[in-house]
Structures are given as C-alpha cells and as structure tokens.
Amino acid sequence: MKIKDENISPNEALKVALALLPLHAQEGGRRESLVESELLRAITELHFSEDTARALIWSIRRQFEVLALLDPIDLNEGKWAFVSYPAYLLACSWLSCLSTPGQVLFPSGYWSNDAPECDKDVQRAILRQMEIARQQLNPQAAPIRVVHVAWAWIRLADRFLMHRREDKARQGQKTFGLIGGRFNLDDLPLNHQLRPKILREVSEIDSDVVKANITSTLKRELKEEIDLVAGVHYSYEEDVSVLPVYKEVNGPSNRHAFSAYKFYLYEIKLTHIGETHLLSQISNRSDNLKWFSIDEMISPQRFDGNSAYVDVLHQAWGKELDKKLRSIPDSSASSLTFAGESKMLDLMGDSAAVFQFGKPGKEKPISPSRALSEAEWQILILLGWHARGFEILLADNSELKLLEGGWIDAANLIPTIRSLQDKIQPSLRGLVEVRENRFAALRIAPDILFFSASLFQYQFRGSNAGGGEVRIKRLDVLTPWAKLYGEVYERDIKGSTLSILRELEKGDEPSSEWDRALRDQLGDGLRSIGLRRLWSMKGNTTCLIEGLKPIPGTDGYR
C-alpha cells in the first residue's frame, strides 16, 4: 500500500471507512447513503495516494458485494446504502475487525487439523453454506478442491461390497461407497513427495503423477478397509471406463467445499485365500461393510435406510447403469461346481438316506461311498441351510461362525467336514469345499439346492366347493452347534386345486391336465422353503412325494 506519509498506519484508512459507513434505521427502511467519491477524498486526505485509496475502496466494496450487504441499484450510481439494519451491523463488525490491530474472529489453532469435532462441525457448516451459495449463484463457479479417488469393484454373484463413508452420518447424505478412497501424498514414492511443487502437481485434475501412482491408493485402501493384500488376496485390472469429472459440494468433516472428483475404477479378482479372508473380515466389520444388490446400488435408499454413494456412476451412465453393473466381472476365486437345472440336488434327510440328483422327474439316487455319521449328516444339513440363507441360531458355546456366501468358519469341525467330503467325493465331486483348513461351504447355486421331503410336513384345508389352503412346513433341525429353523409356506387355493391335491394324497391319478397347473401355482413357493416338488411318480402311480408326512394332528387335511 503506497502511503505518502509513512507514519500513517493502513488501519487508519479502514477506521475512516468504518466511521463513514452509511447508517440504517433499526426499524423500518430509513437509511443513509454514502457517495463513494466522498470516501475516496477522506482516505486521500490521510496522505494515501489516490491509487492506493481506490484499491482499498474497491476491496471493501467487493467484500460487501460478496456478502450481499449493499443495495445494487444505489451501487450502480456510485453510492453505498445497506439493504437492512442487520447488513449494516455485519459491515460494521467486519470493518471493526479489519481496522483493529490483533483482532481475530477465531482463537489460535481453531482451523488446525486436530481441532475438536464440535469446532470441525461448525467449520463444515460455514464452508458448506459459502460453497453452496457460490455454486448456486454463479453457474460458472470453479471447484476449489480436487480429489483423486481409487474405487474397487468387488462383486460376488449380483451383489457389490460397499464400505461406510468416513464422514459421520448426516441427514440426506449417502452412507456407503465402493471400497477404496482418496489419494494422498503418502501414496507417492518418497522422492516424489519431496518435490518442491508436488502439492500443485497433485492438485491438477489430470495429474500425471497421481495417475502413475493411483494403484498405491487402491492397495492402501483395500488393506485399511478390508485387510486384503495385493498379490496374496487379490489381483486387479483397471476398468477401462472413463468417468467424466464429477463436481459437487462435498467432503468429509471440515474438508468440505465445491470439489472436482477424478475417479479411477478397478476390477478385483480374489484368490481362494482372499475370498474367505474377505468374508471373514465382513463378518468382523459388519457395521462398516455391507453388500448391495444391483437394484440397491441404483435406488435412492435401501429398506434399512442405507444408501449407495454412486452419484458419479449415475452421471456417467444414467439409464445404462443397471447394464454396466451387470457387466462387471464376478470377483469370486472360482465358479460354483454345481449350477444349472441338470445339477439339482436334494440333500439326504438323515445319515442313512441318499441324495437325489438331476432334473425334476429325472432324479437319480446317489449314495455316499460309506454311511455318514450323525455328525457328518448334521454338518451337511447345516451347510445346506446356510447356503440357502435359511435362519440359523448358533449355540451359545459354538465356535462356529457364519460367513457370507454360504461359508462357515469352523476350524474345530474341519476333521468332520473332511470325512464328509471324502465319503461323498466319488459321486458328488466338488460339492464340499474346504479352504485354509478352516473355512467350508457347499459349492452349489442356492436355487438348485433342496432338502429331502422327510424334512417337511403338509396340511390341506378347506372344501372342494369353496376352496381352501395348502400349508407346507419345513421342520427345525437341531445340531450340536446350532438350531436350524424351519419355515412355513401357506397359500390359498381353489377348490379344483384342493381336489387334485387330495387325489394325489390318496394315490389316485387326478383328471385333466393338472401337473402344469400345480407347478404354476405352487412351484416357486415350495422351492422358496427348500422343497423341490410336492408330488412324484411311484411306479405307475402319481402321488405326494415319498417321505412327506402330514402335520401331526391334522391327518393332512380337515
């Protein structure tokens, strides 16, 4: 600032401006106005050069304009007039601070990185209000924060793994994002970190140094969020999809501003060890890690109130997002051994029974190479129950842990599972898989896995004239490690359908084309509780499937 008399402090010019601010009545609209040329003359009389005075006045005026304190009509005529008494007060407060040596609005350390959370919340609110206003009132506003993000596609079946976002839950904010996170300087080699202009380099949206090192961000984030190590638990490939720069007012805590985001996407392929290790981590971190179906990824909110932060994907692919998500490769270490209708399987109803394998109507009985022990059959049924997603209550003293995808963590049961595996391996090779001498699962698609009819009971109620109800009950199974809960399927049926079921119960061939009608009405419901079908051929006779018993006390119907 150029001053003719070097003994004059710049604060004096600000004090003059403060003293000349036009007044405004506390009530009503009465107000003064200040001709800007009068302020210029008053400041130059303090022995400031005219250029310096003009620059100072321009600075003050611009600050007041940004704060929307001055009447724009008067301002166009070269006059200052405040739009209200509160506006006048803010202008006085602001100039009082600027003109008073040593005056601050916040205590020392208020904006430090380790400020208390309560202060950070206030800072975030200040920044958010300013940045939203700046963006909304100026369509050409530029972002002031650049963020580079590495995201990982981790898909098992039709679900994607998501991690709770680092900022605390806030109303209206999406709660879960893809695995991964922001680039930071520690992701660079040390010699890069020490470069004098590195902060400017990484603040460029198309930063070459970030692009060359963003996989370090990916590896760090996967280690931090899900404890996976590259080369041990997974490999990765870059998703060639190029996402446009995404802009919004966002950021965790007080790192909140109108931001420009550059996303880098990677497809993850898990190793066998990595897949079960990941499932174990999800079990241990269930509050922060959740699976989202494709529909849940796209929809604004899940049934439990959680939501997927994939706004950039909506921006990039719009109505094609569903198609894009379905095209992402599965991350599983290996495909299921048993999949498709030709490999449908009914698990045996007790340790001395047999499996039923094959398409409906063409099932073949398959026996283990040696009879199963009771414990082996129980663990088989438990694995089947878990593969289907049926309810299981673990015993209080059970060391067994249920993981996603039908896997269990049960190191102490591995000898029993190995023995089971050995006995069924010749005829049903690959049905039971064991990993790391700790994890086990049935490698079969849930939609083709069923249970013996001996684990079900039935009841038909109503009359042939008025119709009625069919009731199928899957029984509870008690094991030393857990209680496997049953389930009931009920459906209202027409009198004609009830008549068909009663004829089947008696072993009489129903008249007309009944088979398709029953499948259409009952097939999906029966399979939903684990029963492949309700009837079968026994010799030349069509009847209810062998092993199915009436619910006690009902004689099947009433």
C-alpha positions in Angstrom: 0.0 0.0 0.0 1.5 3.3 -1.1 1.4 5.9 1.6 2.7 9.5 1.2 3.3 9.9 4.9 4.9 6.6 6.2 3.9 7.5 9.7 0.2 6.8 8.8 -1.0 3.3 9.5 -3.1 1.5 6.9 -5.5 0.8 9.8 -6.3 4.5 9.8 -7.8 4.3 6.4 -10.0 1.4 7.4 -11.1 3.3 10.5 -12.1 6.2 8.2 -14.2 3.9 6.1 -15.8 2.4 9.2 -16.7 5.9 10.5 -18.3 6.9 7.2 -20.4 3.8 6.7 -24.0 5.0 5.9 -26.4 4.3 8.8 -29.6 2.3 8.6 -32.6 2.6 11.0 -33.1 -0.4 13.3 -36.8 -0.4 12.4 -38.3 0.4 9.1 -36.5 1.3 5.9 -35.0 4.7 6.7 -31.3 4.8 5.6 -28.4 7.0 4.6 -26.2 6.6 1.5 -22.5 7.3 1.0 -21.2 8.7 -2.2 -18.1 6.7 -3.0 -16.2 9.7 -4.1 -16.6 11.2 -0.6 -14.9 8.1 0.9 -12.1 8.4 -1.7 -11.5 12.1 -0.7 -11.5 11.2 3.0 -8.9 8.5 2.6 -6.6 10.6 0.4 -6.7 13.3 3.0 -4.9 10.9 5.3 -1.9 11.2 2.8 -2.7 7.9 1.0 -2.1 8.1 -2.8 -5.3 8.1 -4.9 -4.4 4.7 -6.5 -4.0 3.2 -3.0 -7.3 4.7 -1.8 -9.1 3.4 -4.9 -7.7 -0.1 -4.4 -8.7 -0.1 -0.8 -12.2 1.1 -1.5 -12.6 -1.5 -4.3 -11.5 -4.2 -1.9 -14.0 -3.1 0.8 -16.8 -2.7 -1.8 -16.1 -6.2 -3.3 -16.3 -7.8 0.2 -19.6 -6.1 0.9 -20.9 -7.2 -2.5 -19.9 -10.8 -1.9 -21.8 -10.6 1.4 -24.9 -9.0 -0.4 -24.9 -6.1 2.1 -25.2 -3.2 -0.4 -28.2 -2.1 -2.4 -27.2 -2.9 -6.1 -29.3 0.0 -7.5 -27.6 2.6 -5.4 -24.2 0.9 -6.0 -24.7 1.4 -9.8 -25.0 5.1 -9.1 -21.7 5.2 -7.2 -23.4 5.2 -3.7 -23.3 2.8 -0.8 -26.5 2.0 1.0 -27.1 -1.0 3.2 -30.1 -3.3 2.4 -31.1 -3.6 6.0 -30.0 -2.9 9.6 -28.5 -6.4 10.0 -26.5 -5.8 6.8 -25.2 -2.6 8.3 -24.3 -4.4 11.6 -22.3 -7.1 9.7 -20.4 -4.4 7.7 -19.5 -2.6 10.9 -18.4 -5.8 12.6 -16.3 -6.8 9.7 -14.6 -3.4 9.3 -14.1 -3.2 13.0 -12.1 -6.4 12.9 -10.1 -5.4 9.9 -9.2 -2.0 11.4 -8.3 -3.2 14.9 -4.7 -4.5 15.1 -4.5 -8.0 16.5 -8.3 -8.5 16.3 -9.3 -12.1 15.3 -12.6 -13.9 14.9 -11.4 -17.3 16.0 -8.8 -18.4 18.7 -5.4 -19.6 17.7 -5.5 -23.2 16.4 -9.2 -23.0 15.6 -8.6 -24.2 12.0 -5.9 -26.7 12.8 -6.2 -30.3 11.6 -6.6 -31.6 15.2 -9.4 -29.2 16.1 -12.2 -30.7 18.3 -15.0 -32.3 16.5 -17.5 -29.7 17.7 -15.3 -27.0 16.0 -15.0 -29.0 12.9 -18.8 -29.3 12.6 -19.1 -25.5 12.8 -16.3 -25.1 10.2 -18.0 -27.5 7.9 -21.3 -25.6 8.2 -19.5 -22.3 7.4 -17.7 -23.8 4.4 -20.8 -25.6 3.2 -23.0 -22.5 3.3 -20.4 -20.5 1.5 -19.7 -23.1 -1.2 -23.3 -23.9 -1.9 -24.1 -20.2 -2.3 -21.1 -19.7 -4.5 -22.1 -22.6 -6.7 -25.8 -21.8 -6.9 -25.4 -18.1 -7.5 -22.7 -18.5 -10.2 -23.2 -21.2 -12.8 -19.5 -20.7 -13.9 -18.1 -21.2 -10.3 -15.0 -23.3 -10.3 -14.2 -26.0 -7.8 -11.6 -25.1 -5.2 -10.8 -28.7 -4.1 -9.5 -31.5 -6.3 -9.9 -35.2 -5.2 -8.5 -38.3 -6.9 -10.3 -41.5 -5.9 -9.5 -45.2 -6.5 -12.6 -47.4 -6.3 -12.7 -51.2 -6.4 -15.4 -53.3 -7.9 -15.8 -56.3 -5.6 -18.7 -58.3 -6.8 -19.9 -61.7 -5.6 -23.0 -63.0 -7.5 -25.2 -60.0 -8.0 -24.0 -58.0 -5.0 -21.3 -55.4 -4.6 -19.3 -54.8 -1.5 -19.6 -51.3 0.0 -17.9 -49.5 2.9 -19.4 -47.0 5.2 -18.2 -43.5 4.2 -15.7 -41.9 6.5 -17.7 -38.8 7.4 -20.2 -39.3 10.2 -23.9 -39.9 9.3 -25.7 -36.8 8.3 -29.3 -36.3 7.2 -29.6 -36.5 3.4 -26.1 -37.9 2.9 -25.4 -41.2 1.2 -24.0 -43.7 3.7 -21.9 -46.3 1.7 -19.4 -46.0 -1.1 -17.4 -48.6 -3.1 -14.3 -50.0 -1.5 -11.5 -47.5 -1.9 -10.8 -43.9 -1.2 -8.9 -40.7 -1.8 -5.3 -40.4 -3.0 -2.9 -38.7 -0.5 0.7 -37.7 -0.7 1.8 -40.8 1.2 0.8 -42.9 -1.8 3.8 -41.4 -3.7 7.4 -42.6 -3.6 9.4 -40.5 -1.2 11.4 -38.8 -3.9 8.2 -37.6 -5.5 6.9 -36.4 -2.1 9.9 -34.1 -1.7 9.5 -32.3 -5.0 9.0 -28.5 -4.3 5.9 -28.2 -6.4 4.3 -31.6 -5.6 1.2 -30.0 -3.9 0.5 -28.1 -7.1 1.1 -31.3 -9.2 -1.4 -33.4 -7.3 -3.9 -30.6 -7.3 -4.3 -30.8 -11.1 -7.4 -32.8 -12.1 -5.4 -34.6 -14.8 -2.3 -35.0 -12.7 0.2 -37.4 -14.4 2.0 -38.1 -11.1 -1.3 -39.2 -9.5 -2.3 -41.3 -12.5 1.1 -43.1 -12.3 0.6 -43.9 -8.6 -3.1 -44.2 -8.0 -2.8 -48.0 -7.7 -0.9 -47.4 -4.5 -4.0 -45.7 -3.2 -6.0 -48.7 -4.3 -3.8 -51.1 -2.4 -3.6 -48.9 0.7 -7.4 -48.5 0.9 -8.1 -52.3 0.4 -5.6 -53.0 3.2 -7.2 -50.4 5.5 -10.8 -51.2 4.8 -10.9 -55.0 4.2 -7.4 -56.2 5.2 -6.6 -57.5 1.7 -3.1 -57.6 0.4 -2.4 -57.3 -3.3 -0.8 -60.4 -4.8 -1.8 -62.5 -1.8 -5.6 -62.0 -1.5 -6.4 -60.5 -4.9 -5.2 -59.2 -8.3 -6.7 -56.2 -10.1 -7.3 -54.8 -13.6 -8.2 -51.3 -14.5 -11.7 -50.7 -15.6 -11.3 -49.0 -19.0 -14.5 -47.0 -18.5 -13.6 -43.3 -18.3 -15.7 -41.4 -15.9 -16.2 -37.7 -16.5 -15.0 -35.3 -13.8 -17.7 -35.2 -11.1 -18.4 -31.9 -9.3 -20.3 -31.3 -6.2 -20.2 -29.6 -2.8 -18.9 -32.4 -0.7 -16.1 -33.7 1.6 -15.7 -35.3 5.0 -15.9 -33.2 8.1 -14.4 -29.7 7.6 -12.6 -30.7 4.3 -15.8 -29.6 2.7 -16.1 -27.5 -0.5 -17.2 -27.4 -4.1 -14.9 -30.2 -5.3 -13.9 -31.8 -8.6 -13.5 -35.6 -8.4 -11.5 -37.8 -10.7 -12.4 -41.5 -10.3 -10.2 -44.5 -11.2 -12.1 -47.8 -11.3 -10.5 -51.3 -10.8 -11.9 -54.8 -11.1 -10.9 -57.1 -8.3 -10.3 -60.8 -8.7 -10.0 -62.6 -5.4 -7.7 -65.6 -4.7 -9.2 -68.6 -2.9 -7.5 -67.4 0.3 -8.6 -63.8 -0.4 -12.2 -64.7 -0.8 -12.7 -66.5 2.5 -10.4 -63.9 4.2 -12.7 -61.2 2.9 -15.8 -62.9 4.1 -14.3 -63.3 7.5 -13.4 -59.6 7.5 -17.0 -58.7 6.6 -18.3 -60.8 9.5 -16.0 -58.9 11.9 -16.8 -55.5 10.5 -20.4 -55.8 9.7 -21.3 -52.3 10.7 -18.9 -50.8 8.1 -19.1 -53.4 5.3 -22.3 -54.3 3.6 -23.4 -56.0 0.4 -25.6 -54.0 -2.0 -27.6 -55.7 -4.8 -27.7 -54.1 -8.2 -31.1 -52.7 -7.5 -30.0 -51.3 -4.2 -27.0 -49.7 -5.8 -29.3 -47.9 -8.2 -32.2 -47.0 -5.9 -32.1 -43.9 -3.7 -32.3 -45.9 -0.4 -32.4 -49.4 0.9 -35.0 -50.9 3.2 -32.7 -50.4 6.2 -32.2 -46.7 5.5 -28.7 -47.1 4.0 -27.9 -45.8 0.5 -25.1 -46.1 -2.1 -23.0 -43.1 -2.9 -22.6 -43.7 -6.6 -23.8 -40.3 -7.9 -20.8 -40.2 -10.3 -21.9 -43.5 -11.9 -25.5 -42.2 -12.4 -23.9 -39.1 -14.0 -21.7 -41.2 -16.3 -24.1 -44.0 -17.3 -27.6 -42.8 -16.5 -30.2 -45.3 -17.5 -27.4 -47.7 -18.6 -26.1 -48.0 -15.1 -28.0 -51.3 -14.5 -26.5 -52.8 -17.6 -23.0 -51.5 -16.7 -23.2 -53.0 -13.2 -24.3 -56.4 -14.6 -21.3 -56.4 -16.9 -18.7 -56.1 -14.1 -16.9 -59.4 -13.7 -17.5 -61.6 -10.6 -14.7 -61.3 -8.1 -15.0 -64.9 -6.8 -12.0 -67.1 -6.9 -13.8 -69.9 -8.7 -17.2 -70.6 -10.1 -19.7 -72.9 -8.3 -19.2 -76.6 -9.1 -22.9 -77.2 -9.2 -25.1 -74.8 -11.2 -28.0 -75.2 -13.6 -31.1 -77.4 -13.6 -29.3 -80.6 -14.6 -27.3 -80.5 -11.3 -30.3 -80.0 -9.0 -29.6 -81.7 -5.7 -31.7 -82.8 -2.7 -29.7 -83.3 0.4 -30.4 -86.5 2.3 -33.0 -86.5 5.1 -30.9 -88.4 7.6 -27.5 -90.1 7.8 -28.7 -93.4 6.3 -30.6 -91.9 3.3 -29.4 -90.9 -0.2 -29.1 -87.8 -2.3 -31.4 -87.1 -5.2 -29.5 -85.6 -8.2 -30.7 -84.3 -11.6 -33.5 -82.6 -13.3 -37.0 -82.8 -11.9 -38.6 -86.0 -12.9 -35.2 -87.5 -13.9 -33.6 -87.5 -10.4 -31.2 -90.4 -9.6 -30.5 -91.6 -6.1 -26.8 -91.2 -5.1 -25.3 -92.8 -2.1 -22.1 -91.8 -0.3 -19.2 -94.2 -0.6 -19.7 -95.1 3.1 -22.5 -94.3 5.5 -22.4 -90.9 7.1 -22.1 -90.5 10.8 -24.8 -88.4 12.5 -22.3 -85.5 13.0 -21.4 -85.6 9.3 -25.0 -85.5 8.2 -25.7 -82.7 10.7 -22.8 -80.6 9.3 -24.0 -81.3 5.7 -27.5 -80.1 6.5 -26.1 -77.0 8.4 -24.0 -76.1 5.3 -27.1 -76.6 3.1 -29.3 -74.5 5.4 -26.6 -71.7 5.3 -26.2 -72.0 1.5 -29.9 -71.4 1.1 -29.9 -68.4 3.5 -32.3 -70.1 6.0 -32.4 -68.9 9.6 -29.7 -70.4 11.9 -29.3 -69.7 15.6 -25.8 -70.6 16.8 -25.4 -72.3 20.2 -24.1 -70.1 23.0 -20.9 -72.2 23.2 -20.5 -72.7 19.5 -17.1 -71.7 18.0 -18.7 -71.8 14.5 -19.1 -68.5 12.6 -21.4 -68.0 9.7 -20.0 -66.0 6.8 -21.5 -64.6 3.6 -21.9 -66.8 0.5 -22.7 -70.0 2.4 -19.2 -70.2 4.0 -18.6 -71.1 7.6 -15.6 -70.5 9.8 -15.2 -73.7 11.8 -11.6 -74.8 12.3 -12.6 -77.3 15.0 -15.1 -79.0 12.7 -12.7 -79.5 9.7 -11.9 -83.1 10.6 -15.6 -84.0 10.4 -16.0 -82.0 7.2 -13.0 -83.6 5.7 -14.5 -87.0 6.5 -17.9 -86.0 4.9 -16.0 -84.7 1.9 -14.2 -88.0 1.5 -17.4 -90.0 1.6 -19.4 -88.0 -1.0 -16.5 -87.1 -3.2 -16.6 -90.0 -5.6 -20.2 -89.3 -6.7 -20.6 -85.6 -5.9 -17.1 -84.3 -6.5 -16.5 -80.7 -5.5 -19.8 -80.3 -3.6 -18.0 -79.6 -0.3 -15.0 -77.3 -0.4 -12.5 -76.6 2.4 -10.1 -73.7 2.4 -7.1 -73.0 4.7 -8.2 -75.9 7.0 -10.7 -73.5 8.5 -13.4 -72.5 6.0 -16.0 -74.7 4.4 -19.0 -74.4 2.1 -21.3 -76.3 -0.3 -20.3 -75.1 -3.9 -23.8 -75.2 -5.3 -26.1 -72.5 -6.5 -28.8 -71.9 -3.9 -31.6 -72.1 -6.5 -30.9 -75.7 -7.3 -30.3 -76.9 -3.7 -33.1 -78.6 -1.9 -33.8 -80.9 1.0 -35.4 -84.3 1.4 -39.2 -84.4 1.7 -38.7 -86.2 5.0 -37.8 -82.8 6.5 -41.3 -81.4 5.5 -44.9 -81.8 6.6 -48.1 -80.8 4.9 -51.7 -79.8 5.5 -54.6 -79.3 3.1 -57.5 -77.3 4.5 -60.9 -76.4 3.0 -63.5 -77.9 0.7 -63.6 -78.8 -3.0 -66.5 -76.5 -3.4 -65.3 -73.4 -1.6 -61.5 -73.7 -1.9 -59.0 -73.7 0.9 -55.4 -73.5 1.8 -52.2 -75.6 1.4 -49.7 -75.4 4.2 -46.1 -76.9 3.9 -43.8 -76.8 6.9 -40.0 -77.2 6.8 -39.0 -78.8 10.1 -36.5 -77.4 12.6 -33.2 -79.4 12.8 -31.2 -79.4 16.0 -27.4 -79.9 15.8 -24.7 -79.6 18.5 -23.6 -76.3 17.0 -26.8 -74.6 16.0 -30.5 -74.7 15.7 -31.7 -74.7 12.1 -35.1 -73.1 12.0 -37.9 -74.3 9.9 -40.4 -72.3 7.9 -44.0 -72.5 6.7 -45.3 -71.8 3.2 -49.0 -71.2 3.0 -51.2 -70.4 0.0 -54.9 -70.0 -0.7 -56.1 -72.4 -3.4 -59.1 -73.0 -5.5 -61.4 -75.9 -4.8 -60.3 -77.6 -8.0 -56.7 -77.4 -6.9 -57.6 -78.8 -3.4 -59.3 -81.7 -5.1 -56.2 -82.5 -7.1 -54.0 -82.5 -4.0 -56.4 -84.8 -2.2 -56.4 -87.2 -5.1 -52.6 -87.2 -5.1 -52.7 -87.8 -1.3 -54.8 -90.9 -1.9 -52.6 -92.1 -4.7 -55.2 -91.5 -7.4 -54.4 -90.0 -10.7 -56.1 -86.6 -11.0 -58.2 -86.0 -14.0 -57.4 -83.3 -16.7 -54.0 -81.6 -17.1 -53.2 -80.9 -13.5 -49.4 -81.1 -13.4 -48.7 -77.7 -15.1 -51.4 -76.0 -13.0 -49.9 -77.2 -9.7 -46.4 -76.2 -10.8 -47.6 -72.7 -11.8 -49.5 -72.2 -8.5 -47.1 -73.9 -6.0 -43.7 -74.4 -7.6 -42.0 -71.2 -6.6 -43.4 -71.2 -3.1 -42.3 -74.8 -2.4 -38.8 -74.1 -3.7 -38.5 -71.0 -1.6 -38.6 -73.1 1.5 -36.3 -75.9 0.1 -38.8 -78.5 -1.2 -38.2 -79.3 -4.9 -41.7 -80.5 -5.5 -44.8 -81.9 -3.8 -45.6 -84.9 -5.9 -43.9 -87.6 -7.9 -44.3 -90.9 -9.8 -44.1 -94.1 -7.7 -44.1 -97.0 -10.1 -47.0 -96.1 -12.4 -48.8 -94.1 -9.7 -48.7 -90.4 -9.2 -48.8 -89.4 -5.5 -47.4 -87.0 -3.0 -43.6 -87.2 -2.8 -42.3 -90.0 -0.7 -41.2 -89.1 2.8 -43.7 -86.1 3.1 -45.8 -86.5 6.2 -49.0 -84.8 7.4 -48.6 -82.2 10.1 -49.3 -84.1 13.3 -52.9 -83.9 14.5 -54.3 -82.9 11.1 -54.2 -86.2 9.1 -53.2 -84.0 6.2 -56.4 -82.1 5.9 -59.6 -81.2 7.6 
